[in-house]
Amino acid sequence: MTTRRDFFSRMADGMMGAALAGLLAEDLLGKPSLHDLSPKKPHHEPKAKAVIQLFMNGGPSQVDLFDYKPALEKYAGQPPGRDLAAEVRAVRETGGLMPSPYRFRRHGQSGIELSELLPHLGRVADEIAVVRSMFTTHLAHEAALFLMHGGRILPTRPSLGAWIVYGLGSENRNLPAYVVLDDPKGPPVNFIQNWQSGWLPAVYQGTRVRSEGSPILNLRARNEDPPAIVDLTRSLLHRLDAAHLARHPGNAELAARIANYELAARMQTEASDALDLSREPESVKEAYGLNDEHTASYGRRCLMARRLVERGVRLVQIYIEGQIWDNHNRLKQGLEYSCAKTDRPSAALVRDLRQRGLLDSTLVIWGGEFGRLPIAQDPGPNAGRDHGPSGFSIWMAGGGIKGGITYGSTDEIGYRAAENRVSVHDFHATVLHLLGMNHRDLVFEREGRNERITDEFPARVVHGILA
């Protein structure tokens, strides 16, 4: 017969055993390894500790935003040259050279020329470096996105974000190292392949966080169990996970799944705090445009990004709805819509990071997978521009970037990168350099081969934009 004393004695033994098992399992799963998220030493002294990438999927038009070309006005309506004509896909829909319908003016002490569509960015012009000589090798969205994010057009390649987290780990074990804030109105082309870990261990993949409603689904239990029961349950699960992992050594996906469950448990308090924008002053919400229907959605994501890097998240990627920059027709309407949504929040992010002393350690990147051609597509009042991979613009700020400059140039009509050309692989090498990593030394051994984000392609650090 079991007495009351025996029952509580056994219960105490069970609790102690579960607690001990939890500690043992934590030791087993928490040992430093090559494939965890513990902070790792960089190759050299970094300029930046974190990255916020404002990815403008669809391909923003450089000649309408960042790269003023008076020659387009001079030669308006004239047919394109042979090289440019060869890049046109839909010949029947193509017209002549088309000037921008927007005025450009100089901003700040640096005098950077920007389109009138970007008045807010103009106010932080002295903080940014505009790279006007980017180029890529593919004019389809899918291939160009694979290249921009993974360095090759192969869909199985790890993303740049996964490489960054693989190389540096995380500074906050209670939050994901790599967060993706995609648009509630629609995902980008290639969807989760843009932030995948590929054949890197799955623990390095980006974690999607929603900007509307509950940021992370099922983060909290539906029933409020007593803390002691919750702790015992977690300890038991931890023990079972450890035993299962011990029977399947080397299973990176299993290890990542277990690590994600543990991260979810640790996130319950810190993630809720990090993503709770109600804690921000009204002046900050106003600066990001949270009170304006045009900017509220993108502004929320930019503000969430600042709060995340403030708490040690290594990389935050923000995507914009669908393909709003993909202006094959109705260029004017499309650009005005896109800039109205993104200009104010993007500039507010740069200004806010500066005011909080975070900009010097946070690299901000704005750009898409390619640009647009300087000729009319679907000529007439609803003209647009086709994809332009041979020359486009991005801007960068903070984290080791020299502010108030432009770098490189395109040709007379804004078609092809001409001076100080910057390839996608140069871009990757530069981002890694700013984070303290040499792209040639950041390797992952796979099937007897040392894999790199830049692979065997020529790649250089763009020193001309570094502070």
N, C-alpha and C positions, 0 to 999 in steps of 0.2 A: 504493500500500500504506500502510495506517495503522499508524504506529509506536506504541509504548507511550507515548512522549512526546506525540504528537499526540492520542492518546485522552484522556490526563489533562488536556491543555491545553483540549481542547474541553469536557470535563466541568467544568472550573473555570469556563470561559466560561459554560456553561449554568447553573451554580449562581449565578454573579454576575448573570446575566441574570434568572434566576427571582427572586433576592432583590430586584433593582432593580424588576422588575415588581411584586413584592409591595408595595414601598414606594410605587410610583406608584399602584397600585390603592388602597392604604390612603389615599393623599392624595385620590384621586378620590372614594372612598366616605366618607371621614372628614371632608370639609369641613363646617363648620357650616352647617346649613340649618334651615328652619322645622320640618322633620319628622324630627328625629333625637332621640336620648335624652340629648344633652349637657345639663348643668345650665342652666336658664334663670332669669333674674332675675324674682322675684315683683313684683307690683304695689305691695306695701307690706311692711313688716317682718312676717315671719311669726311666729306663736306656736308652730307645730308644723312639723316637717320631714318627718314620716312619719305614716302612718295604719295602724292595725290594726283591721279591721272584723270583729267577731264576729257574723256574720249568722245570725240564728235563723229560718231559713226555715220557714214553716208558720203563724206567727202566735201568739206566746206570749200567754197570758191576763193582762192587766194587773191585773184585780181579784183574781187569785189570787197575784200576785207582788209588785207595786209600788204598787198603788192601793187601799188598804183602804177599804171602803165599809160602815160599820155599817148603813146604810139597807137593804142587801140582807138583813140578818138581820131587821130590823123588818118588811119587806114580803115576806118569803120566801113563795113560792108564789102571790103575787098576779099577775094577768095584766099584761103590759107595757102601757105607754101607746100611744097611736095612732102616734106617730113611731117608736118602737122596733118596734112590730108591723109597720110598713111595711117594715122592713129585714130581716125574717125571710124566708128563702127557702123552707124546708120547714115550712109551717104545721102539718101533721099531726104533725110530730115535736116540736113546741115546747110547753114547759111554762111555768111562771111564773118570776118572779124567783128567782134561785138564789144564796145567799150562798156565799162561799168556804169550803171545808172546812178551811182552814188558819188558824192564828193568825198575827197580825202582832205584831212588837215593834220598839222603837226601838233604833237602833245608833249607836255612836260618840258623840263630843261633839256632833255635829250633830243627833242624834236622828231620823235618817231611818227611817221605818217600812218594813220589808221583811218578806216572808213567811218563815215558819219553814223553807220549802224552800230558802232562800238563806243558810245560816249563814256560809259562807265569804265571800260578798259583804258580809255585815254587818260583817266585820272590816276591810273597806277602805271602809266607808260614807263616811268623811270625805274620801275621794279622788274620789268620783263625784258627778255631777249627774244626778238622775233627772228626765227631761222627761215629765210626765204628761199633756200636752195635744197630743200628736201626732194628726194625722188624715190620712186619705187619701180618695180619691174612688171607689175601686173595691173590690169585695168578692170578686172572683175572684182566685185566686193569680196566674195568668198576667199579668193586667192590672196588679195591684198591684205585682208584681215588676218589670215593665217601668217603671212609674212610679217606684218607689223607686230603681232602679238607673240609669235613663236619663232621667227627667224627663217622659216621655210614655208613652202605652200603645202606641206604635209599636214593633214588634220590630226595626226597623233602626237605632234610635238608639244612639249611643255611650253606654257606661256611665260613671258618675261616675268610676270608677277611670281609664278611658281619658282623660277630660277632665283629671284631676289630672296624669297623666304628660305629656300634651300641653302643659299649662301650665308644668310645672316640670322635666321631664326626670328624670334619675336621678343619684344621687351616686356610683354604683359601676358602671363600664362592664363589669365582669366578672360581674354578676348581673342578672337581669331587673329592670326598674323596678317591675313590677306582677306580684305572685305570688298565685296562687289555690291554696288548700289545701282541696280538697273532700273529702268523706267517702268512704272506701273502701267503705262499705256502700251508697252510692247517691247520685246527683247531685241537686241541687235542681230544682224545676220551672223550665222554660225553659233549663236546663242552661247551655251556654256563652254563650247570649245574655245572661246576667247579667253577664258580664265582657268582652263584645265591644267592639271599637273602632268598629263601625258604619261610618259614612262618614268617620270620621277615618282617617288613614293606619294601616295594619295594624300598624305597629310599636308602637302604643300599646295593643294588646290584652293582656289578662291572660295570664300563662303558668301553666298548671297544673303543680303539683308534687305528687307522691304522698307520702303520709305513711307508707306501708308498702312494704317492699321497696325496690327502687332508686328514689330520689326522682324522677330524670329518666332515662327510658329512653334507651338508646343514646348516653349521654353519652360513654362511653369506647369506644375501638376494641376489637374482639374480639382482634385480633392486636397484640402489642407490637412495632411497627416501631421502628427506630432513630430518635431525635429528628430527625436531619438529614433523613431521608426524609419524616417527618411534616411538617417545616417546608417542604420543597420542594413537597410535595403541596398544602399549604395555599396557598403562594404562587401555584402554577399555577391552583388553583381561584379564588383571589382575582382573578387577572388575567382569567380567563375570565368571571367574574361582572361585573367592571368593564366589559369589552367588551360583554357582553350588555346591561347596564344602559344603556350609552351608546347602543345601538341602539334602546332603548325608554325615552326620557326621559319623566319624569313618571309612570311606572308605580309607584305607591306600594306595591302588593302585592309586586311583584318586589323593590323596594328593601327592604321589610320582610323578605322571605324571605332575601335575602342577608345582611341585618343579623342575622337570627336564627342563620344558620349561623356567622357570625363570633362571635356571642355564645356559642354552644355551645362553640366552640373555646376561648374565653377562660375559660369556666365550669369547665373540667375540674378545675382545682385548687380554685378558691375556692368553687364550689357544693358540692363534696364536703365541704369543711371546714365550711361554714355549716350544712349539713344533717346533720352527724354528731353525733348527740346523745350518743354514747358519751363525748364529751369533757367532758360536764357532770358536776359533782360529784353524788354520790348524794343529797345533801341537796336539791339543786335538782330532781332527778327525782322525789323523794318529794313535794316541795311541789306539783308539777304533777300528781301522781297517776299517774305512769308505772308504778307498781308495783301499781296497783289495776285490775282488769279493767273496772270501770265507767268509769273516767276516763282510762285509758291512751291510747286513740285520740285523744280530743279534747285531752288534755294534751300529747301529742306535737306536735300542730299548733300549739298555743299556744306551746310552747317553740321550735319552729321559727320561728314568727313573730318572737319576740323576737330570735333569732339573726340573722334576715334584716334587720330594721330596724337592728340593731346594726352591720351591715355596709353600710348605705347604701341598702337597698331602700326605695323611696318608699311603696309601699302593699302590704299583705298582707290578703287577704280569706280568712276561714275560714268554711266552711259546715258544717252539721250534717246527719247522715244523713237522706235523704228528707224526710219531713214530720212529724218526731216532735212538733212543737208543734201540729199540726193536730188538736186533740182534740175531734172532733165527738161522740165518746162515750168512756166510760171516762176521764173527765177526771182523776180522782185517780191512776189508774195511769200515765196518760200524763205528767202533770206530774212525778210523782215519778221516773219513768225519765229524763226530759229534764234535770231539775235535778241528778240524781245524776251525769249525764255531764258537765255543763257548769259547774256552780257552782264547784267547787274549782279547775279549771284557769283559769277566767276571772279569779277573784280572785287566783290565784297570779301570773298575768301582770301585773296591775296592781301587785302588791306587788314583783315582781321588777324591773319597769321602774323603780319608785321607788328601790329599793336600788341599782341600777346607774346612777342619775342620768340615766335615759332618759325618764322619764315626762313631764317638762316639755316635751320636744321631740317626744313621740309622742302622737298623738290616738287613744284607744281608744274604739270605738263598739260598743254591744251593742243589738241589736233586730232585729225582723222586718219583714214587709211590712204588717202590720196587727195588731190585737188580737182579742179575743173579746167576744161579747155577754154581758151580765150575766144572761141567762135560760137556762133549761135546754133543751138539745136532747136528744131521745130520753129523756124524763123517766123516772125510776126509779133503781134502784141503779147503772146504768151511764151516767148522764147525762153529757153533755158540753156544749160551748158552740160555737155557730156563729161564723163570721167577724164581726169587729167593726171596720169601717174608720173609724167616726166618732170614735173616741177610743181611744188606746193609749199605751203607755209605752216609752221607750228610756232607756238611760243612757249617759253619756259621761264620760271621765276624761282627765287629762293635757292636754298640748298647748294651753294657754290656757283650759282649762275651770275654773270655780270649783267646787271640791270641797265636799262636805257640804251640798248644797242640793237642794231639789226646785223644779221650775219648772212653772207652769201647773197646771191641774186639770181634771178632768171633772165632769160633773153629779153629782147626789146618788147615783145608782146606778152610775156608771162607764160610762155608755153613750156620751155625746157630750163631746168637748173643749169646755170652757166658758170658762175664763179663760186668757188668754195663749196662744191657739191657735197651734200650729206646723204649718204645711203641709209636705209633702215638699219643695217648692221652697224654703221657709225653711230647712229642714234642709240642702239642698244649698248654699245661699248661705252658711250659717254654717260648714260644713266648708271651703269654699273660702276664706272670710275668714281662718280660723285658719291656713291654709296660705299666706297672703299674697296671695290673689287676690280680685279683685272679680268677682263672677259676671256683671256687665254688661260687663266689659272682656275676659273670657275668651271670645273669639269665634273661629269658624272660617268662612271665607268658602266658601260652597258654592252653586253655581248662582246667583250674584249676590245671595245673601242671607247675612247674618251670623247664624250659628247659635250658640246658647248652651245650656248644660245646663238653665237655667231658662227658655229660650225667651222668650216675651213674657208669661209668667205673672207676677203679682205675687209678689215674693219679698223677704224682709227678713232681715238678720242678726239672730239672737236674742241681743242684747247682755246679756240678763238671766242668761245662763249663763256669760258670759265673765269670766275673772279680771281 
